[in-house]
Amino acid sequence: MDESIARLAVIVLPVVLAITLHEAAHGYAALMKGDPTAHLAGRITANPLKHIDPVGTILVPLVMYFVGAMTGHEGLLFGWAKPVPVDFSRLRRPKQDMFWVAAAGPAANLVMALGWGLAMKLALGMPGHYFAEPLLLMAKAGILINLVLMVLNLLPIPPLDGGRIMVSLLPRGLSMVFARIEPYGMFILIALLVSHVLDDILRPLLVLANALLMSLLF
């Protein structure tokens, strides 16, 4: 359990940054495209308290983390932040601009993964330094967390970002049909998680994304 707590301490900062900047990016993109709803709600901020959902951001990931650690079946953590409010009708071109608003979150995670990759490169470049090992562990966690969030959110299941991107890209008739999945999207996601199908989908995508990231940095 002590080892689990130590590992948890390493991932706290990457997790907080990953969810906070992901949500803030959605709000900023919406503001740039004409919708000030998130801005007026004070959600375009790096303050994690504005984005944390007590259940989805704290309780569910913690329970999954410690249950996995105690049972020896550690897998992908699952959780969510408080969604940034976006009024798509206020966007200048609602259907087209939905793409940029939705894509902004995963794009922020990609940028953070690159940033943590540079931190890892820095840590590897100063062997023996007292700060190198904790920085390396945190950087590895930051890369993994951001790639997981990026890949997960790009799955074409409304209300995930990938689902909204699909709604934006599909012809209007098909997009309206596809958007009707949204009320059931979370149930679909939970079913995929419980059945471990989500792991089977995400792992090869994460391996590929990590390989591409490492090829850029090393």
VOGU-74338 format. One record per atom (N, C-alpha, C): residue number from 0; atom name; y negated, z negated, x negated. Coordinates in steps of 0.1 Angstrom, whole numbers, plus 5000, padded with zeros to 4 digits. Each point is the difference from the previous one (the first is absolute). Layout:
N
(NUM; "CA"; (Y; Z; X)),
...
***
This chain:
218
(0; "N"; (5012; 5000; 4992)),
(0; "CA"; (4988; 5000; 5008)),
(0; "C"; (4987; 5000; 4991)),
(1; "N"; (5001; 4993; 4989)),
(1; "CA"; (4988; 4999; 4991)),
(1; "C"; (4997; 5014; 4995)),
(2; "N"; (5011; 5008; 4997)),
(2; "CA"; (4998; 5014; 4995)),
(2; "C"; (4994; 5008; 5011)),
(3; "N"; (5004; 4998; 5012)),
(3; "CA"; (4994; 5008; 5011)),
(3; "C"; (4985; 4997; 5002)),
(4; "N"; (4997; 4987; 4999)),
(4; "CA"; (4986; 4996; 5001)),
(4; "C"; (4991; 5007; 4989)),
(5; "N"; (5006; 5000; 4988)),
(5; "CA"; (4993; 5006; 4988)),
(5; "C"; (4998; 5015; 5003)),
(6; "N"; (5010; 5006; 5005)),
(6; "CA"; (4999; 5015; 5003)),
(6; "C"; (4990; 5002; 5011)),
(7; "N"; (5000; 4991; 5010)),
(7; "CA"; (4991; 5001; 5011)),
(7; "C"; (4985; 5000; 4995)),
(8; "N"; (4998; 4990; 4990)),
(8; "CA"; (4986; 4999; 4995)),
(8; "C"; (4996; 5013; 4993)),
(9; "N"; (5009; 5007; 4994)),
(9; "CA"; (4997; 5013; 4993)),
(9; "C"; (4995; 5010; 5010)),
(10; "N"; (5007; 5001; 5012)),
(10; "CA"; (4997; 5011; 5009)),
(10; "C"; (4989; 4997; 5010)),
(11; "N"; (4994; 4988; 5000)),
(11; "CA"; (4990; 4996; 5010)),
(11; "C"; (4988; 5010; 4999)),
(12; "N"; (4994; 5001; 4988)),
(12; "CA"; (4988; 5008; 4998)),
(12; "C"; (5003; 5015; 5003)),
(13; "N"; (5010; 5006; 4995)),
(13; "CA"; (5003; 5014; 5004)),
(13; "C"; (5002; 5002; 5015)),
(14; "N"; (5006; 4990; 5006)),
(14; "CA"; (5002; 5002; 5015)),
(14; "C"; (4987; 4999; 5007)),
(15; "N"; (4992; 4990; 4996)),
(15; "CA"; (4987; 4998; 5007)),
(15; "C"; (4991; 5013; 4998)),
(16; "N"; (4999; 5005; 4988)),
(16; "CA"; (4992; 5011; 4997)),
(16; "C"; (5006; 5013; 5008)),
(17; "N"; (5013; 5001; 5000)),
(17; "CA"; (5006; 5012; 5006)),
(17; "C"; (4997; 5001; 5015)),
(18; "N"; (5001; 4989; 5007)),
(18; "CA"; (4998; 5000; 5014)),
(18; "C"; (4985; 5000; 5004)),
(19; "N"; (4992; 4993; 4992)),
(19; "CA"; (4986; 4999; 5002)),
(19; "C"; (4993; 5014; 4998)),
(20; "N"; (5002; 5006; 4989)),
(20; "CA"; (4993; 5013; 4997)),
(20; "C"; (5006; 5011; 5008)),
(21; "N"; (5013; 4999; 5004)),
(21; "CA"; (5006; 5010; 5009)),
(21; "C"; (4992; 5001; 5013)),
(22; "N"; (4998; 4988; 5006)),
(22; "CA"; (4993; 4999; 5013)),
(22; "C"; (4986; 5004; 4999)),
(23; "N"; (4993; 4995; 4989)),
(23; "CA"; (4986; 5003; 4998)),
(23; "C"; (4998; 5015; 4998)),
(24; "N"; (5009; 5007; 4994)),
(24; "CA"; (4999; 5014; 4998)),
(24; "C"; (5000; 5007; 5013)),
(25; "N"; (5009; 4996; 5009)),
(25; "CA"; (5000; 5006; 5014)),
(25; "C"; (4986; 4999; 5006)),
(26; "N"; (4994; 4988; 4999)),
(26; "CA"; (4987; 4998; 5007)),
(26; "C"; (4989; 5008; 4993)),
(27; "N"; (5001; 5001; 4987)),
(27; "CA"; (4990; 5007; 4992)),
(27; "C"; (5001; 5015; 5004)),
(28; "N"; (5012; 5005; 5000)),
(28; "CA"; (5002; 5015; 5004)),
(28; "C"; (4995; 5002; 5014)),
(29; "N"; (5002; 4991; 5009)),
(29; "CA"; (4995; 5002; 5014)),
(29; "C"; (4985; 5000; 5000)),
(30; "N"; (4994; 4991; 4993)),
(30; "CA"; (4985; 5000; 4999)),
(30; "C"; (4995; 5013; 4995)),
(31; "N"; (5006; 5005; 4989)),
(31; "CA"; (4995; 5013; 4994)),
(31; "C"; (5002; 5011; 5010)),
(32; "N"; (5009; 4999; 5009)),
(32; "CA"; (5003; 5011; 5010)),
(32; "C"; (4993; 4997; 5014)),
(33; "N"; (4992; 4990; 5000)),
(33; "CA"; (4991; 4998; 5012)),
(33; "C"; (5003; 4988; 5009)),
(34; "N"; (5011; 4992; 4997)),
(34; "CA"; (5003; 4989; 5008)),
(34; "C"; (4997; 4987; 4993)),
(35; "N"; (4989; 4992; 5005)),
(35; "CA"; (4996; 4988; 4993)),
(35; "C"; (5008; 4987; 5005)),
(36; "N"; (5010; 5002; 5008)),
(36; "CA"; (5006; 4989; 5007)),
(36; "C"; (5005; 4989; 4990)),
(37; "N"; (5007; 5004; 4989)),
(37; "CA"; (5005; 4991; 4990)),
(37; "C"; (4989; 4994; 4993)),
(38; "N"; (4990; 5008; 4997)),
(38; "CA"; (4988; 4994; 4993)),
(38; "C"; (4993; 4990; 5008)),
(39; "N"; (4998; 5002; 5013)),
(39; "CA"; (4993; 4990; 5008)),
(39; "C"; (5009; 4988; 5002)),
(40; "N"; (5013; 5001; 4999)),
(40; "CA"; (5009; 4989; 5001)),
(40; "C"; (5001; 4992; 4987)),
(41; "N"; (4994; 5005; 4989)),
(41; "CA"; (5001; 4993; 4987)),
(41; "C"; (5013; 5002; 4993)),
(42; "N"; (5007; 5011; 5003)),
(42; "CA"; (5013; 5002; 4994)),
(42; "C"; (5000; 5009; 4988)),
(43; "N"; (4989; 5006; 4997)),
(43; "CA"; (4999; 5008; 4987)),
(43; "C"; (4996; 4990; 4989)),
(44; "N"; (5010; 4993; 4996)),
(44; "CA"; (4997; 4989; 4990)),
(44; "C"; (5013; 4997; 4992)),
(45; "N"; (4998; 4995; 4988)),
(45; "CA"; (5011; 4996; 4991)),
(45; "C"; (5004; 4986; 5003)),
(46; "N"; (4994; 4993; 5010)),
(46; "CA"; (5003; 4986; 5004)),
(46; "C"; (5014; 5001; 5007)),
(47; "N"; (5011; 4995; 4994)),
(47; "CA"; (5013; 5000; 5006)),
(47; "C"; (5001; 4993; 5013)),
(48; "N"; (4991; 4990; 5002)),
(48; "CA"; (5001; 4992; 5013)),
(48; "C"; (4996; 5008; 5012)),
(49; "N"; (4993; 5011; 4998)),
(49; "CA"; (4996; 5009; 5011)),
(49; "C"; (5012; 5009; 5004)),
(50; "N"; (5010; 5001; 4991)),
(50; "CA"; (5011; 5010; 5003)),
(50; "C"; (5013; 4993; 5002)),
(51; "N"; (5002; 4988; 4997)),
(51; "CA"; (5013; 4993; 5001)),
(51; "C"; (5004; 4997; 5014)),
(52; "N"; (5012; 5004; 5003)),
(52; "CA"; (5006; 4996; 5013)),
(52; "C"; (5009; 4988; 4997)),
(53; "N"; (4998; 4989; 5006)),
(53; "CA"; (5008; 4988; 4997)),
(53; "C"; (5015; 5002; 5000)),
(54; "N"; (5005; 5008; 5010)),
(54; "CA"; (5014; 5002; 5001)),
(54; "C"; (5004; 5012; 4991)),
(55; "N"; (4994; 5011; 5001)),
(55; "CA"; (5005; 5012; 4993)),
(55; "C"; (4997; 5000; 4985)),
(56; "N"; (4989; 4993; 4996)),
(56; "CA"; (4997; 5000; 4986)),
(56; "C"; (5005; 4988; 4992)),
(57; "N"; (5002; 4989; 5007)),
(57; "CA"; (5004; 4988; 4993)),
(57; "C"; (5014; 4996; 5004)),
(58; "N"; (5002; 4997; 5013)),
(58; "CA"; (5013; 4994; 5005)),
(58; "C"; (5012; 5009; 4998)),
(59; "N"; (4999; 5012; 5005)),
(59; "CA"; (5012; 5009; 4999)),
(59; "C"; (5004; 5003; 4986)),
(60; "N"; (4990; 5004; 4991)),
(60; "CA"; (5004; 5003; 4986)),
(60; "C"; (5005; 4988; 4992)),
(61; "N"; (4994; 4988; 5003)),
(61; "CA"; (5005; 4988; 4993)),
(61; "C"; (5014; 4996; 5005)),
(62; "N"; (5003; 5001; 5013)),
(62; "CA"; (5013; 4997; 5004)),
(62; "C"; (5010; 5010; 4994)),
(63; "N"; (4997; 5013; 5001)),
(63; "CA"; (5009; 5010; 4994)),
(63; "C"; (5002; 4997; 4985)),
(64; "N"; (4990; 4997; 4993)),
(64; "CA"; (5001; 4998; 4986)),
(64; "C"; (5009; 4988; 4996)),
(65; "N"; (4998; 4989; 5006)),
(65; "CA"; (5008; 4988; 4997)),
(65; "C"; (5014; 5001; 5005)),
(66; "N"; (5002; 5006; 5012)),
(66; "CA"; (5013; 5002; 5005)),
(66; "C"; (5008; 5009; 4991)),
(67; "N"; (4993; 5011; 4995)),
(67; "CA"; (5007; 5009; 4991)),
(67; "C"; (5003; 4993; 4987)),
(68; "N"; (4991; 4991; 4995)),
(68; "CA"; (5002; 4994; 4987)),
(68; "C"; (5012; 4990; 5001)),
(69; "N"; (5000; 4993; 5011)),
(69; "CA"; (5011; 4990; 5002)),
(69; "C"; (5014; 5006; 5002)),
(70; "N"; (5000; 5011; 5007)),
(70; "CA"; (5013; 5007; 5003)),
(70; "C"; (5004; 5010; 4989)),
(71; "N"; (4991; 5003; 4991)),
(71; "CA"; (5003; 5009; 4990)),
(71; "C"; (5000; 5015; 5005)),
(72; "N"; (4994; 5002; 5011)),
(72; "CA"; (4999; 5013; 5006)),
(72; "C"; (4985; 5005; 5001)),
(73; "N"; (4993; 4999; 4988)),
(73; "CA"; (4986; 5004; 5000)),
(73; "C"; (4999; 5015; 5002)),
(74; "N"; (4991; 5003; 5010)),
(74; "CA"; (4998; 5014; 5002)),
(74; "C"; (4985; 5003; 5002)),
(75; "N"; (4997; 5011; 5007)),
(75; "CA"; (4986; 5003; 5002)),
(75; "C"; (4993; 4990; 5009)),
(76; "N"; (4989; 4995; 4997)),
(76; "CA"; (4992; 4992; 5009)),
(76; "C"; (4994; 5008; 5011)),
(77; "N"; (4998; 4994; 5011)),
(77; "CA"; (4995; 5006; 5012)),
(77; "C"; (4989; 4992; 5005)),
(78; "N"; (4988; 5006; 5004)),
(78; "CA"; (4989; 4993; 5005)),
(78; "C"; (4989; 5009; 5004)),
(79; "N"; (4989; 4995; 5005)),
(79; "CA"; (4989; 5008; 5005)),
(79; "C"; (4987; 4992; 4999)),
(80; "N"; (4989; 5007; 4999)),
(80; "CA"; (4987; 4994; 5001)),
(80; "C"; (4994; 5002; 5014)),
(81; "N"; (4989; 4993; 5002)),
(81; "CA"; (4993; 5002; 5013)),
(81; "C"; (4993; 5014; 5000)),
(82; "N"; (5004; 5009; 5009)),
(82; "CA"; (4995; 5013; 5000)),
(82; "C"; (4985; 5001; 5000)),
(83; "N"; (4994; 5009; 4993)),
(83; "CA"; (4985; 5002; 5000)),
(83; "C"; (4997; 5008; 5014)),
(84; "N"; (4990; 4995; 5007)),
(84; "CA"; (4997; 5007; 5013)),
(84; "C"; (4993; 5014; 4997)),
(85; "N"; (5006; 5010; 5006)),
(85; "CA"; (4994; 5013; 4999)),
(85; "C"; (4999; 5006; 5014)),
(86; "N"; (4988; 5005; 5003)),
(86; "CA"; (4998; 5007; 5013)),
(86; "C"; (5000; 5015; 4997)),
(87; "N"; (5012; 5006; 5002)),
(87; "CA"; (5001; 5014; 4996)),
(87; "C"; (4991; 5009; 5008)),
(88; "N"; (4996; 4996; 5011)),
(88; "CA"; (4991; 5008; 5008)),
(88; "C"; (4986; 5001; 4994)),
(89; "N"; (4997; 4991; 4991)),
(89; "CA"; (4987; 5000; 4994)),
(89; "C"; (4999; 5008; 4987)),
(90; "N"; (5012; 5004; 4995)),
(90; "CA"; (5000; 5009; 4989)),
(90; "C"; (4994; 5013; 5003)),
(91; "N"; (4994; 5006; 4990)),
(91; "CA"; (4993; 5013; 5002)),
(91; "C"; (5010; 5011; 5005)),
(92; "N"; (5011; 5001; 4994)),
(92; "CA"; (5011; 5009; 5005)),
(92; "C"; (5013; 4992; 5001)),
(93; "N"; (5001; 4993; 5012)),
(93; "CA"; (5011; 4990; 5001)),
(93; "C"; (5014; 5004; 4995)),
(94; "N"; (5005; 5012; 5004)),
(94; "CA"; (5013; 5003; 4996)),
(94; "C"; (5001; 5003; 4985)),
(95; "N"; (4991; 5008; 4994)),
(95; "CA"; (5000; 5003; 4986)),
(95; "C"; (4997; 4988; 4991)),
(96; "N"; (4990; 4992; 5005)),
(96; "CA"; (4996; 4988; 4992)),
(96; "C"; (5010; 4989; 5000)),
(97; "N"; (5009; 5000; 5010)),
(97; "CA"; (5011; 4990; 5000)),
(97; "C"; (5008; 5001; 4988)),
(98; "N"; (5002; 5012; 4995)),
(98; "CA"; (5008; 5002; 4987)),
(98; "C"; (4994; 4992; 4989)),
(99; "N"; (4987; 5001; 4998)),
(99; "CA"; (4993; 4994; 4988)),
(99; "C"; (5000; 4984; 5002)),
(100; "N"; (4998; 4996; 5012)),
(100; "CA"; (5000; 4985; 5003)),
(100; "C"; (5014; 4995; 4997)),
(101; "N"; (5010; 5006; 5005)),
(101; "CA"; (5014; 4996; 4998)),
(101; "C"; (5004; 5000; 4986)),
(102; "N"; (4997; 5011; 4993)),
(102; "CA"; (5004; 5002; 4986)),
(102; "C"; (4993; 4991; 4990)),
(103; "N"; (4988; 4995; 5004)),
(103; "CA"; (4993; 4991; 4991)),
(103; "C"; (5007; 4988; 4995)),
(104; "N"; (5008; 4994; 5009)),
(104; "CA"; (5008; 4988; 4997)),
(104; "C"; (5010; 5002; 4989)),
(105; "N"; (5009; 5010; 5002)),
(105; "CA"; (5010; 5003; 4990)),
(105; "C"; (4993; 5005; 4987)),
(106; "N"; (4989; 5007; 5001)),
(106; "CA"; (4993; 5005; 4988)),
(106; "C"; (4995; 4988; 4992)),
(107; "N"; (4995; 4990; 5007)),
(107; "CA"; (4995; 4987; 4993)),
(107; "C"; (5012; 4994; 4993)),
(108; "N"; (5012; 5000; 5006)),
(108; "CA"; (5011; 4994; 4993)),
(108; "C"; (5005; 5008; 4988)),
(109; "N"; (4998; 5013; 5001)),
(109; "CA"; (5003; 5009; 4988)),
(109; "C"; (4991; 4997; 4989)),
(110; "N"; (4987; 4998; 5003)),
(110; "CA"; (4990; 4997; 4989)),
(110; "C"; (5003; 4986; 4994)),
(111; "N"; (5004; 4991; 5009)),
(111; "CA"; (5003; 4986; 4994)),
(111; "C"; (5013; 5001; 4992)),
(112; "N"; (5010; 5008; 5004)),
(112; "CA"; (5012; 5001; 4992)),
(112; "C"; (4997; 5006; 4986)),
(113; "N"; (4991; 5009; 5000)),
(113; "CA"; (4995; 5006; 4987)),
(113; "C"; (4993; 4989; 4992)),
(114; "N"; (4992; 4992; 5006)),
(114; "CA"; (4993; 4990; 4993)),
(114; "C"; (5009; 4989; 4994)),
(115; "N"; (5010; 4996; 5008)),
(115; "CA"; (5010; 4991; 4995)),
(115; "C"; (5008; 5006; 4989)),
(116; "N"; (5002; 5014; 5001)),
(116; "CA"; (5007; 5007; 4989)),
(116; "C"; (4993; 4999; 4987)),
(117; "N"; (4987; 5001; 5001)),
(117; "CA"; (4991; 4999; 4988)),
(117; "C"; (5001; 4986; 4995)),
(118; "N"; (5000; 4990; 5009)),
(118; "CA"; (5002; 4986; 4995)),
(118; "C"; (5013; 4998; 4993)),
(119; "N"; (5011; 5006; 5005)),
(119; "CA"; (5013; 4999; 4994)),
(119; "C"; (4999; 5006; 4986)),
(120; "N"; (4994; 5012; 4999)),
(120; "CA"; (4998; 5006; 4987)),
(120; "C"; (4993; 4991; 4990)),
(121; "N"; (4989; 4994; 5005)),
(121; "CA"; (4993; 4990; 4992)),
(121; "C"; (5008; 4989; 4995)),
(122; "N"; (5008; 4994; 5009)),
(122; "CA"; (5009; 4989; 4997)),
(122; "C"; (5010; 5004; 4989)),
(123; "N"; (5006; 5012; 5002)),
(123; "CA"; (5010; 5004; 4990)),
(123; "C"; (4994; 5003; 4986)),
(124; "N"; (4987; 5002; 5000)),
(124; "CA"; (4993; 5004; 4988)),
(124; "C"; (4995; 4987; 4992)),
(125; "N"; (5003; 4988; 5005)),
(125; "CA"; (4996; 4988; 4993)),
(125; "C"; (5012; 4990; 5000)),
(126; "N"; (5011; 5004; 4994)),
(126; "CA"; (5012; 4992; 4999)),
(126; "C"; (4997; 4987; 4993)),
(127; "N"; (5005; 4989; 5005)),
(127; "CA"; (4998; 4987; 4994)),
(127; "C"; (4988; 4992; 5005)),
(128; "N"; (4991; 5007; 5006)),
(128; "CA"; (4988; 4993; 5006)),
(128; "C"; (5004; 4992; 5011)),
(129; "N"; (4994; 4988; 5001)),
(129; "CA"; (5005; 4990; 5010)),
(129; "C"; (4998; 5005; 5014)),
(130; "N"; (4990; 5010; 5002)),
(130; "CA"; (4997; 5005; 5014)),
(130; "C"; (5008; 5012; 5003)),
(131; "N"; (5007; 5006; 4990)),
(131; "CA"; (5007; 5013; 5002)),
(131; "C"; (5012; 4998; 5010)),
(132; "N"; (5008; 4990; 4999)),
(132; "CA"; (5012; 4999; 5009)),
(132; "C"; (4996; 4998; 5015)),
(133; "N"; (4990; 4991; 5003)),
(133; "CA"; (4997; 4998; 5014)),
(133; "C"; (4992; 5013; 5005)),
(134; "N"; (4992; 5006; 4992)),
(134; "CA"; (4994; 5013; 5004)),
(134; "C"; (5010; 5010; 5003)),
(135; "N"; (5010; 5001; 4992)),
(135; "CA"; (5011; 5010; 5001)),
(135; "C"; (5007; 4998; 5014)),
(136; "N"; (5004; 4988; 5002)),
(136; "CA"; (5007; 4996; 5013)),
(136; "C"; (4991; 5003; 5012)),
(137; "N"; (4987; 4997; 4999)),
(137; "CA"; (4991; 5002; 5011)),
(137; "C"; (4998; 5015; 5002)),
(138; "N"; (4999; 5008; 4989)),
(138; "CA"; (4998; 5014; 5001)),
(138; "C"; (5012; 5007; 5006)),
(139; "N"; (5012; 4996; 4996)),
(139; "CA"; (5012; 5006; 5006)),
(139; "C"; (5001; 4997; 5015)),
(140; "N"; (4996; 4987; 5004)),
(140; "CA"; (5000; 4997; 5014)),
(140; "C"; (4990; 5008; 5008)),
(141; "N"; (4988; 5002; 4993)),
(141; "CA"; (4989; 5008; 5007)),
(141; "C"; (5004; 5014; 5002)),
(142; "N"; (5007; 5006; 4990)),
(142; "CA"; (5005; 5014; 5002)),
(142; "C"; (5010; 5001; 5011)),
(143; "N"; (5009; 4991; 5000)),
(143; "CA"; (5011; 5000; 5011)),
(143; "C"; (4994; 4998; 5014)),
(144; "N"; (4992; 4990; 5001)),
(144; "CA"; (4994; 4996; 5013)),
(144; "C"; (4992; 5012; 5006)),
(145; "N"; (4991; 5006; 4991)),
(145; "CA"; (4992; 5011; 5005)),
(145; "C"; (5008; 5012; 5003)),
(146; "N"; (5010; 5003; 4992)),
(146; "CA"; (5008; 5012; 5003)),
(146; "C"; (5008; 4998; 5013)),
(147; "N"; (5005; 4987; 5002)),
(147; "CA"; (5007; 4998; 5013)),
(147; "C"; (4991; 5002; 5012)),
(148; "N"; (4988; 4994; 4999)),
(148; "CA"; (4990; 5001; 5011)),
(148; "C"; (4996; 5015; 5002)),
(149; "N"; (4998; 5007; 4989)),
(149; "CA"; (4997; 5014; 5001)),
(149; "C"; (5011; 5008; 5007)),
(150; "N"; (5012; 4999; 4995)),
(150; "CA"; (5011; 5008; 5005)),
(150; "C"; (5003; 4996; 5015)),
(151; "N"; (5001; 4987; 5002)),
(151; "CA"; (5003; 4995; 5013)),
(151; "C"; (4990; 5005; 5011)),
(152; "N"; (4987; 4999; 4996)),
(152; "CA"; (4990; 5004; 5010)),
(152; "C"; (4999; 5015; 5002)),
(153; "N"; (5006; 5008; 4991)),
(153; "CA"; (5000; 5014; 5001)),
(153; "C"; (5012; 5005; 5009)),
(154; "N"; (5009; 4991; 5004)),
(154; "CA"; (5010; 5004; 5009)),
(154; "C"; (4994; 5005; 5013)),
(155; "N"; (5005; 5011; 5005)),
(155; "CA"; (4994; 5006; 5012)),
(155; "C"; (5004; 4993; 5013)),
(156; "N"; (4997; 4988; 5001)),
(156; "CA"; (5003; 4992; 5012)),
(156; "C"; (4987; 4993; 5004)),
(157; "N"; (4994; 5005; 5011)),
(157; "CA"; (4988; 4993; 5006)),
(157; "C"; (5004; 4985; 5003)),
(158; "N"; (4992; 4990; 4997)),
(158; "CA"; (4986; 5001; 4996)),
(158; "C"; (4998; 4999; 4985)),
(159; "N"; (5010; 5003; 4992)),
(159; "CA"; (4998; 5000; 4985)),
(159; "C"; (4991; 5012; 4997)),
(160; "N"; (4994; 4999; 4988)),
(160; "CA"; (4990; 5010; 4996)),
(160; "C"; (5007; 5014; 5000)),
(161; "N"; (5012; 5001; 4996)),
(161; "CA"; (5007; 5013; 5000)),
(161; "C"; (5001; 5006; 5014)),
(162; "N"; (5002; 4991; 5010)),
(162; "CA"; (5000; 5005; 5014)),
(162; "C"; (4987; 5005; 5004)),
(163; "N"; (4989; 4993; 4997)),
(163; "CA"; (4987; 5005; 5003)),
(163; "C"; (4996; 5013; 4993)),
(164; "N"; (5005; 5001; 4988)),
(164; "CA"; (4998; 5013; 4992)),
(164; "C"; (5007; 5011; 5008)),
(165; "N"; (5012; 4998; 5005)),
(165; "CA"; (5008; 5010; 5007)),
(165; "C"; (4992; 5004; 5013)),
(166; "N"; (4995; 4990; 5007)),
(166; "CA"; (4992; 5003; 5012)),
(166; "C"; (4988; 5009; 4997)),
(167; "N"; (4994; 4997; 4988)),
(167; "CA"; (4989; 5008; 4996)),
(167; "C"; (5004; 5014; 4997)),
(168; "N"; (5011; 5002; 4994)),
(168; "CA"; (5004; 5013; 4995)),
(168; "C"; (5007; 5009; 5010)),
(169; "N"; (5007; 4994; 5009)),
(169; "CA"; (5008; 5008; 5010)),
(169; "C"; (4990; 5007; 5010)),
(170; "N"; (5004; 5011; 5006)),
(170; "CA"; (4992; 5006; 5010)),
(170; "C"; (4998; 4990; 5012)),
(171; "N"; (4989; 5002; 5007)),
(171; "CA"; (4996; 4990; 5010)),
(171; "C"; (5011; 4996; 5010)),
(172; "N"; (5007; 5010; 5005)),
(172; "CA"; (5011; 4996; 5010)),
(172; "C"; (5011; 4992; 4994)),
(173; "N"; (5004; 5004; 4988)),
(173; "CA"; (5011; 4992; 4993)),
(173; "C"; (4995; 4987; 4996)),
(174; "N"; (4987; 4999; 4995)),
(174; "CA"; (4995; 4988; 4996)),
(174; "C"; (4999; 4989; 5011)),
(175; "N"; (4997; 5005; 5012)),
(175; "CA"; (4999; 4991; 5011)),
(175; "C"; (5014; 4994; 5004)),
(176; "N"; (5010; 5009; 4999)),
(176; "CA"; (5013; 4995; 5002)),
(176; "C"; (5005; 4990; 4990)),
(177; "N"; (4997; 5004; 4987)),
(177; "CA"; (5004; 4991; 4989)),
(177; "C"; (4993; 4987; 5001)),
(178; "N"; (4987; 5000; 5004)),
(178; "CA"; (4992; 4987; 5001)),
(178; "C"; (5006; 4990; 5010)),
(179; "N"; (5008; 5005; 5009)),
(179; "CA"; (5006; 4991; 5010)),
(179; "C"; (5011; 4991; 4994)),
(180; "N"; (5004; 5003; 4988)),
(180; "CA"; (5010; 4991; 4993)),
(180; "C"; (4993; 4987; 4996)),
(181; "N"; (4987; 5000; 4999)),
(181; "CA"; (4993; 4988; 4994)),
(181; "C"; (5004; 4987; 5006)),
(182; "N"; (5001; 4998; 5013)),
(182; "CA"; (5003; 4987; 5005)),
(182; "C"; (5014; 4995; 4996)),
(183; "N"; (5008; 5009; 4996)),
(183; "CA"; (5014; 4996; 4996)),
(183; "C"; (5002; 5001; 4984)),
(184; "N"; (4989; 5003; 4993)),
(184; "CA"; (5001; 5002; 4986)),
(184; "C"; (5005; 4988; 4992)),
(185; "N"; (4994; 4988; 5004)),
(185; "CA"; (5004; 4988; 4993)),
(185; "C"; (5014; 4996; 5002)),
(186; "N"; (5005; 5003; 5013)),
(186; "CA"; (5014; 4997; 5003)),
(186; "C"; (5009; 5009; 4992)),
(187; "N"; (4996; 5012; 4998)),
(187; "CA"; (5008; 5010; 4992)),
(187; "C"; (5001; 4995; 4986)),
(188; "N"; (4988; 4996; 4995)),
(188; "CA"; (4999; 4995; 4986)),
(188; "C"; (5009; 4988; 4998)),
(189; "N"; (4999; 4990; 5009)),
(189; "CA"; (5008; 4988; 4999)),
(189; "C"; (5015; 5003; 5000)),
(190; "N"; (5004; 5010; 5009)),
(190; "CA"; (5014; 5004; 5001)),
(190; "C"; (5005; 5006; 4987)),
(191; "N"; (4991; 5008; 4994)),
(191; "CA"; (5004; 5006; 4987)),
(191; "C"; (5001; 4990; 4989)),
(192; "N"; (4992; 4990; 5001)),
(192; "CA"; (5000; 4989; 4990)),
(192; "C"; (5013; 4992; 5001)),
(193; "N"; (5003; 4995; 5012)),
(193; "CA"; (5011; 4992; 5003)),
(193; "C"; (5013; 5007; 4997)),
(194; "N"; (5001; 5013; 5002)),
(194; "CA"; (5012; 5008; 4998)),
(194; "C"; (5001; 5004; 4985)),
(195; "N"; (4990; 4997; 4992)),
(195; "CA"; (4999; 5004; 4986)),
(195; "C"; (4999; 5015; 4998)),
(196; "N"; (4997; 5007; 5011)),
(196; "CA"; (4997; 5014; 4998)),
(196; "C"; (4987; 5002; 4993)),
(197; "N"; (4991; 4991; 5003)),
(197; "CA"; (4986; 5001; 4993)),
(197; "C"; (5002; 4999; 4985)),
(198; "N"; (5008; 4991; 4995)),
(198; "CA"; (5003; 5000; 4986)),
(198; "C"; (5005; 5013; 4994)),
(199; "N"; (5009; 5006; 5008)),
(199; "CA"; (5006; 5013; 4995)),
(199; "C"; (4990; 5011; 5000)),
(200; "N"; (4990; 4999; 5009)),
(200; "CA"; (4990; 5010; 5000)),
(200; "C"; (4990; 4998; 4989)),
(201; "N"; (4996; 4987; 4998)),
(201; "CA"; (4989; 4997; 4991)),
(201; "C"; (5004; 5001; 4985)),
(202; "N"; (5012; 4995; 4997)),
(202; "CA"; (5003; 4999; 4986)),
(202; "C"; (5000; 5013; 4992)),
(203; "N"; (5005; 5011; 5005)),
(203; "CA"; (4999; 5012; 4992)),
(203; "C"; (4986; 5005; 4999)),
(204; "N"; (4992; 4998; 5011)),
(204; "CA"; (4986; 5004; 4999)),
(204; "C"; (4992; 4991; 4990)),
(205; "N"; (5003; 4987; 4999)),
(205; "CA"; (4994; 4991; 4991)),
(205; "C"; (5004; 5004; 4986)),
(206; "N"; (5012; 5003; 4997)),
(206; "CA"; (5005; 5004; 4987)),
(206; "C"; (4992; 5013; 4996)),
(207; "N"; (4999; 5009; 5009)),
(207; "CA"; (4992; 5012; 4996)),
(207; "C"; (4986; 4997; 4998)),
(208; "N"; (4993; 4993; 5008)),
(208; "CA"; (4986; 4996; 4999)),
(208; "C"; (4998; 4993; 4987)),
(209; "N"; (5009; 4990; 4996)),
(209; "CA"; (4998; 4993; 4988)),
(209; "C"; (5002; 5009; 4988)),
(210; "N"; (5010; 5009; 5000)),
(210; "CA"; (5002; 5009; 4989)),
(210; "C"; (4988; 5009; 4998)),
(211; "N"; (4994; 5005; 5010)),
(211; "CA"; (4988; 5008; 4999)),
(211; "C"; (4988; 4992; 4994)),
(212; "N"; (4999; 4987; 5005)),
(212; "CA"; (4989; 4992; 4995)),
(212; "C"; (5002; 4997; 4985)),
(213; "N"; (5012; 4997; 4996)),
(213; "CA"; (5003; 4997; 4986)),
(213; "C"; (4998; 5012; 4991)),
(214; "N"; (5003; 5012; 5006)),
(214; "CA"; (4998; 5012; 4992)),
(214; "C"; (4985; 5003; 4997)),
(215; "N"; (4991; 4995; 5009)),
(215; "CA"; (4986; 5002; 4998)),
(215; "C"; (4995; 4990; 4990)),
(216; "N"; (5006; 4988; 4999)),
(216; "CA"; (4994; 4990; 4992)),
(216; "C"; (5007; 4999; 4986)),
(217; "N"; (5012; 5005; 4998)),
(217; "CA"; (5007; 4998; 4987)),
(217; "C"; (5005; 5014; 4995)),
***
